[in-house]
Amino acid sequence: MKFSLFICFLLSTPFLLSATTIEEKLYDLEGVKFEKFEKEGNDHQLYKLSIKQPIDHKDPSKGYFRQKVYLEHKGFDNVTVMNTQGYNTRFKSNEIEQITDGNYLNIQHRFFGESKPDSLEWKYLTLEQATADLHRINTLFRSIYKGKWIATGISKGGQTSIFYRYFYPSDVDVTIPYVAPLNTNMEDQRIYTFLDSVGTDDCRNRIKEVQLVLFKNREAVLDRLKWFAQGQNLSFNYLDNSIGKAFEYAVLEYPFSFWQWGSNCDDLPSPNNLDANIQSFIDIVGLQFYSDDAMDLYAPHYYQASTQMGYYGYESEGFEEYLIELGKNPNASFPPKGTTPSYTSDLNKKVKQWLDKSGNQFIYINGAWDTWSATSVVPSKKVKAVKFDLPNADHGKARIKNMPTEMKAAFEKTLEQYLNVDIDLTVLD
């Protein structure tokens, strides 16, 4: 009798019943493997998924790879949020799934992290293929989740969400790209315009002073950076084993990173203090970004930038006499060795035209002081879309939780209208 009562208790417990049901549904998804895991402070059902994807969606005979996805299950009728990562991924909460109480699919981009074929054939790293991965995931999970759907992503992940909506406009109800550029060229000139006008004249002049101090004291700076690189175990074989070349790139990068990551003009060092200038350089840019480890880590990103996504270059005007190893306006993309990518802006132009005419139910979130805001999407008046530019916010702080009160209220109203569901911004407090 006690055993029967215990069984009845189990069957009447909603959590256990729900857990069994979602796992049964995951078992039914073709090509999906899963394992459950727990995270301290999170009481929802969490799963690490491995999803079989064609290397070439147009020709499955080319083989398959497995794509890593994290799932946080909350309810079959809840909103479902796709976080369209642009790089590697780990399990981490997301503002959009929090405020909607949404099921959460956090999707690693193809060719990054664990989501790689045994042999990388770069020609299959296209936006057409990457968004087809997302479409297949959406198709699989629509058999489970019947509520509203949102695509969102940050930076390159935000770019991916835009392209995803372009190729598959009916997959989601709303797209929310954070700090996402839509570049129009391999060296988008709007970046130069932004860096020549953001902030105050005094701040921009002081940034240039730092660059000049570093260049004018090249040998002394490099002597110290060599010790720094050795301590960090950095190598620069990609850059012809030249720390000098890495140094030149990094000094040219200084203003881009300064504004992208919200550095403070009041903290800029005096030109008379070389040590302070070197420390500022290390804090804001450093050399790691140009090391072999970083080149390997971001190789897929650079390949995409050099073929379809576009990127930015470094303005060399005023520094020509100090550039010993680099030419005029060098590009900031470093495609994998052995590849010869050819950039075309055709897709970006088509996406921009589509956004202007049909890009409805987009909510763009950007930081007004973020360098990448220079190439962000500006919604046309022909579509139902809204852009929120957070004042004085950088690439990392342009988030809903940091919006001014009136902007936050406008965001809440807009998303509720687009989804026709209630959202709760207080969970971000």
C-alpha positions in Angstrom: 0.0 0.0 0.0 2.8 2.4 0.9 4.6 1.5 -2.4 1.4 2.3 -4.4 1.0 5.6 -2.6 4.6 6.5 -3.4 4.0 5.8 -7.1 0.9 8.0 -7.1 2.9 10.8 -5.5 5.6 10.6 -8.2 3.1 10.6 -11.0 1.3 13.6 -9.5 4.5 15.7 -9.1 4.5 18.3 -11.9 8.3 18.7 -12.0 9.0 15.0 -12.3 6.3 14.6 -14.9 7.6 17.5 -16.9 11.2 16.3 -16.7 10.1 12.9 -18.1 8.1 14.5 -20.8 10.8 16.8 -22.2 13.3 14.0 -22.2 10.9 11.8 -24.1 10.5 14.5 -26.6 14.2 15.0 -26.9 14.6 11.3 -27.6 12.2 11.6 -30.5 14.3 14.3 -32.2 16.2 13.0 -35.2 20.0 13.3 -34.9 19.9 14.8 -31.4 21.9 13.5 -28.4 21.5 15.0 -25.0 22.8 14.9 -21.5 21.4 16.6 -18.4 23.4 18.8 -16.2 22.9 21.1 -13.2 24.1 24.6 -12.5 24.1 26.1 -9.1 21.3 28.7 -8.6 19.3 27.4 -11.6 16.4 25.1 -10.8 15.3 24.6 -14.5 15.9 21.5 -16.5 19.2 22.0 -18.3 20.6 19.9 -21.2 23.7 19.9 -23.3 22.7 18.8 -26.8 24.7 17.5 -29.7 22.8 18.0 -33.0 23.8 16.3 -36.2 24.2 18.8 -39.0 25.2 18.4 -42.7 28.5 20.0 -43.6 26.7 21.1 -46.8 23.0 21.5 -46.4 22.6 21.4 -50.2 24.5 18.1 -50.4 24.4 15.9 -47.3 26.7 13.4 -49.0 29.6 15.7 -48.0 29.3 14.4 -44.5 28.1 15.7 -41.1 29.3 17.3 -37.9 27.8 17.7 -34.5 26.7 21.2 -33.3 26.7 22.0 -29.6 23.6 23.6 -28.2 22.5 24.2 -24.6 18.8 23.9 -23.7 17.1 25.4 -20.7 13.5 24.0 -20.6 10.8 26.0 -18.8 7.5 25.1 -20.3 6.0 23.8 -23.6 3.8 26.9 -24.1 6.5 29.4 -23.1 8.3 31.7 -25.5 11.4 30.1 -27.0 14.6 32.1 -27.4 17.3 31.2 -29.8 20.7 32.7 -28.9 22.5 32.7 -32.3 26.1 32.8 -31.1 28.7 34.0 -33.5 31.5 32.1 -31.9 32.1 29.4 -29.3 29.6 29.1 -26.4 29.2 28.1 -22.8 26.0 27.9 -20.7 25.1 31.4 -19.5 21.8 33.1 -18.9 20.5 35.6 -21.4 18.4 38.8 -20.8 15.8 37.8 -23.3 15.1 34.4 -21.9 15.0 35.9 -18.4 12.4 38.6 -19.1 10.2 36.3 -21.2 10.6 33.3 -18.9 11.5 31.6 -22.2 12.9 28.2 -23.1 16.4 28.9 -24.1 18.5 27.4 -27.0 22.1 28.7 -26.8 23.6 27.7 -30.1 27.3 27.4 -30.9 28.3 28.7 -34.4 29.5 26.1 -36.9 33.3 25.6 -37.1 33.8 27.0 -33.6 34.6 25.1 -30.4 33.1 21.6 -30.4 30.9 22.3 -33.5 33.5 21.3 -36.1 33.8 18.6 -38.8 36.8 16.4 -38.6 38.3 18.3 -41.5 37.7 22.0 -41.9 36.7 22.9 -45.4 36.4 26.7 -45.2 34.2 26.9 -48.3 31.4 25.5 -46.2 31.7 28.3 -43.6 29.1 30.6 -45.2 26.2 32.5 -43.8 23.9 30.4 -46.0 25.2 27.2 -44.3 25.3 28.7 -40.7 21.7 30.0 -40.9 20.6 26.6 -42.4 22.0 25.1 -39.2 19.8 27.4 -37.2 16.8 26.7 -39.4 17.2 22.9 -38.8 17.3 23.5 -35.0 14.2 25.7 -35.2 12.4 23.0 -37.3 13.3 20.3 -34.8 12.2 22.2 -31.7 9.0 23.6 -33.2 7.7 20.1 -32.7 8.1 20.7 -29.0 7.6 24.4 -28.4 4.4 25.9 -29.8 4.6 29.4 -28.4 6.3 32.6 -29.8 9.9 32.5 -30.9 12.7 35.1 -30.6 16.2 35.1 -32.1 18.8 37.2 -30.4 22.6 37.5 -30.2 25.4 39.7 -29.2 28.0 41.3 -31.5 28.7 38.7 -34.2 25.9 36.6 -32.7 23.7 39.6 -33.3 24.9 39.8 -36.9 24.0 36.1 -37.3 20.5 36.7 -36.0 20.0 39.4 -38.7 21.2 37.1 -41.5 19.1 34.2 -40.1 16.0 36.3 -40.3 16.8 37.3 -43.8 17.2 33.7 -45.0 14.3 32.3 -42.9 11.9 35.2 -42.2 9.2 33.0 -40.8 11.3 31.0 -38.3 10.9 33.6 -35.4 8.4 36.3 -34.5 10.9 38.8 -33.2 14.7 39.4 -33.7 16.7 41.3 -31.1 20.3 41.9 -32.2 22.6 43.5 -29.6 25.6 45.7 -30.7 25.4 44.1 -34.1 27.2 45.7 -37.1 26.1 45.3 -40.7 29.2 46.2 -42.6 29.1 47.2 -46.2 32.8 46.7 -47.1 35.9 44.9 -46.1 37.1 48.2 -44.8 33.9 50.0 -43.8 34.7 53.7 -43.9 32.0 54.5 -41.3 34.4 53.2 -38.6 36.9 56.0 -39.5 34.1 58.6 -39.4 33.0 57.4 -36.0 36.5 57.4 -34.5 37.1 60.9 -35.9 34.0 62.3 -34.2 33.1 60.3 -31.1 33.6 62.0 -27.7 35.4 65.3 -27.4 38.2 66.8 -29.4 40.4 66.8 -26.4 39.8 63.1 -25.7 40.5 62.1 -29.3 43.7 64.2 -29.3 44.9 62.5 -26.1 44.2 59.1 -27.6 46.4 60.0 -30.5 49.0 61.2 -28.2 49.2 57.8 -26.5 49.6 56.2 -29.9 52.4 58.7 -30.8 54.2 58.2 -27.5 54.2 54.4 -28.1 55.4 54.7 -31.7 58.1 57.3 -31.0 59.5 55.1 -28.2 59.2 51.9 -30.2 62.4 50.2 -29.1 61.9 50.9 -25.4 58.3 49.8 -25.6 59.2 46.6 -27.5 61.9 45.7 -25.0 59.3 45.7 -22.3 56.6 44.0 -24.4 59.0 41.1 -25.2 59.2 40.3 -21.5 55.4 40.7 -21.3 54.9 38.3 -24.2 57.3 35.8 -22.8 55.5 35.8 -19.4 52.2 35.3 -21.2 53.8 32.6 -23.4 52.7 34.4 -26.6 54.0 33.5 -30.0 53.5 35.4 -33.3 54.2 32.9 -36.0 51.1 34.0 -37.9 52.6 37.5 -38.1 55.9 36.2 -39.5 57.2 35.7 -36.0 57.3 39.5 -35.6 56.4 41.1 -32.3 57.0 44.4 -34.0 54.2 43.7 -36.5 51.9 42.8 -33.6 52.9 46.0 -31.9 52.1 48.1 -34.9 48.7 46.5 -35.3 47.9 46.9 -31.6 48.8 50.6 -31.5 46.6 51.3 -34.5 43.8 49.3 -32.7 44.0 51.4 -29.6 41.2 54.0 -30.4 38.9 51.2 -31.7 39.2 49.2 -28.5 39.2 52.3 -26.3 35.7 53.2 -27.4 34.4 49.7 -27.9 35.1 48.7 -24.3 34.2 51.9 -22.6 37.6 53.3 -21.5 37.5 56.6 -19.6 39.1 59.7 -21.1 40.0 60.9 -17.6 42.3 57.8 -17.2 44.4 58.5 -20.3 48.0 58.8 -19.3 50.3 61.9 -19.5 52.6 61.8 -22.6 55.5 62.4 -20.2 55.0 59.0 -18.4 56.1 56.2 -20.7 55.3 53.5 -18.1 51.8 54.7 -17.8 51.4 54.8 -21.6 52.6 51.2 -21.9 50.3 50.1 -19.1 47.3 51.8 -20.8 48.3 50.1 -24.1 48.4 46.7 -22.3 45.1 47.3 -20.5 43.1 48.5 -23.5 44.6 46.4 -26.3 47.6 44.2 -25.3 49.3 41.7 -27.6 47.2 38.6 -26.9 44.7 39.5 -29.6 47.6 39.2 -32.2 49.1 36.0 -30.9 48.9 32.6 -32.5 46.4 31.3 -29.9 44.0 34.2 -30.8 44.6 33.7 -34.5 43.6 30.0 -34.2 40.6 30.8 -31.9 39.2 33.5 -34.2 40.2 31.9 -37.5 36.6 31.1 -38.5 35.5 34.7 -37.6 38.2 36.2 -39.7 37.3 33.9 -42.6 33.7 35.0 -42.5 34.8 38.7 -42.2 37.0 38.3 -45.2 34.3 36.6 -47.4 30.8 37.9 -46.5 30.5 39.9 -43.3 33.0 42.6 -43.9 35.2 44.3 -41.3 37.3 47.3 -40.6 40.7 48.7 -41.2 43.2 50.8 -39.3 43.6 54.4 -40.2 47.3 55.0 -40.7 47.2 58.7 -41.6 49.6 60.6 -39.3 51.5 57.4 -38.4 53.1 56.5 -41.7 56.6 57.2 -40.7 56.3 54.8 -37.7 54.9 51.9 -39.6 58.0 49.8 -40.4 56.2 46.5 -41.1 52.7 47.5 -42.1 51.4 49.3 -45.1 48.7 52.0 -45.5 45.4 51.4 -43.7 46.0 47.7 -42.9 42.9 45.5 -42.5 42.0 44.1 -39.1 41.1 40.7 -40.4 43.5 37.7 -40.3 42.1 34.8 -42.3 43.5 31.3 -41.8 46.9 30.7 -43.4 46.6 28.8 -46.7 43.2 30.3 -47.5 42.6 33.0 -50.2 39.2 34.4 -49.3 37.6 36.9 -51.6 35.2 39.4 -50.1 31.9 40.4 -51.8 29.4 42.8 -50.4 26.5 41.4 -52.4 24.8 39.6 -49.5 25.1 42.6 -47.1 23.5 44.9 -49.7 20.7 42.5 -50.2 20.1 42.1 -46.5 20.1 45.9 -46.1 17.6 46.3 -48.8 15.4 43.6 -47.3 15.6 45.2 -43.8 14.5 48.5 -45.2 11.5 47.0 -46.9 10.6 43.9 -44.9 12.6 43.9 -41.7 9.6 44.0 -39.3 9.6 43.2 -35.6 13.3 43.9 -35.1 14.5 45.5 -31.9 18.1 46.7 -32.2 20.1 47.5 -29.1 23.4 49.5 -29.4 25.8 51.6 -27.3 26.2 55.1 -28.5 29.9 55.1 -27.6 30.6 51.6 -29.0 32.8 51.7 -32.1 30.6 49.0 -33.7 27.6 51.3 -33.5 29.2 53.1 -36.5 27.9 50.3 -38.8 24.8 49.3 -36.9 21.4 49.0 -38.6 19.2 52.1 -38.8 15.6 51.0 -39.3 13.8 52.6 -42.1 10.4 54.3 -41.6 8.8 51.7 -43.9 9.1 48.8 -41.3 7.9 48.0 -37.9 11.3 48.1 -36.1 12.9 50.0 -33.3 16.5 50.9 -32.4 17.6 51.7 -28.8 20.9 53.6 -28.6 22.1 53.6 -24.9 23.8 56.9 -24.1 27.5 56.6 -23.2 27.3 52.8 -23.4 30.0 50.6 -24.8 29.9 47.1 -26.4 29.6 45.3 -23.1 27.2 47.7 -21.3 24.6 48.1 -24.1 22.1 45.8 -22.3 18.5 46.2 -21.3 19.3 46.3 -17.6 21.5 49.4 -18.3 18.8 51.3 -20.2 17.6 54.6 -18.8 14.1 54.3 -17.2 12.2 55.8 -20.1 14.1 53.8 -22.6 13.5 50.6 -20.6 9.7 51.3 -20.5 9.7 51.9 -24.3 11.5 48.6 -24.8 9.1 46.7 -22.6 6.1 48.2 -24.4 7.6 47.4 -27.9 8.4 43.8 -27.1 5.0 43.1 -25.5 3.3 44.5 -28.6 5.4 42.4 -30.9 5.0 39.2 -28.9 1.5 39.8 -27.4 2.8 38.3 -24.2 3.8 39.9 -20.8 7.4 40.4 -20.0 9.1 41.1 -16.7 12.0 43.5 -16.7 12.3 43.4 -12.9 14.1 40.1 -13.1 17.1 42.0 -14.4 17.3 44.3 -11.3 
